[in-house]
Amino acid sequence: MLVPKIVTITEQQDRRFRGTFSYPDGTKNFFGVIYPDNKSFTWVSSNSHGFNHGRILGKDKIGACYVETWEQATVGCATLERQK
């Protein structure tokens, strides 16, 4: 069973953005930036051990990979599609 996760961009100024990531255990606020290629991005949450790298795959689709580098390191990737 897929666990619902929701990414919401709440503000964008030029290439900088902020938003929320909601999942069954709660919600995290994050801040991010789109790189000068206008396709790659990174976002980070102040209450997290890792960060997300991603790529814009189309008008309504991104790929994002989470990387955590502490004692219990982990990685994971997902394709996210905009819900209208």
Order of alpha helices (4+ residues) and beta strands (2+ residues): beta-beta-beta-beta-beta-beta-beta
